[in-house]
Amino acid sequence: MAITAQDITSELAGLAQARNLRYPIDSKSEFVEQMCTTGEPVTFLGSPYDARFAANLIPTFFFPVAAEAELIHKVLELCIARGLLPVDALSSADEVSNDSNRGAR
């Protein structure tokens, strides 16, 4: 089964919340530090990764990050750039996000 933007969005949101990330995150080094506070590996799409390794996959130029939604959007862009998601994945993720927001009103 193909990985979707919705799959990645859900995984990233859960990961950010489990790591208790605090925003804004001003730099990559701050992000790595926050990701490594528990000492536990990061599980992403069912596979465990060393937290420091996983956090260092995020490029320095992505920072600062003001909020969780911005971090997720940037990681989706990274997945597209690395060929893990189709180019139109961001529009699909935005549609899912917009539908969720409509239901919350």
Secondary structure, DSSP 8 states (H G I E B T S, - for coil): ----HHHHHHHHHHHHHHTT--S-B-SHHHHHHHHTSS---EEETTEEE-HHHHHTTS-GGG--B-SHHHHHHHHHHHHHHTTSS-TTHHHHHHHHHHHHHHHH-
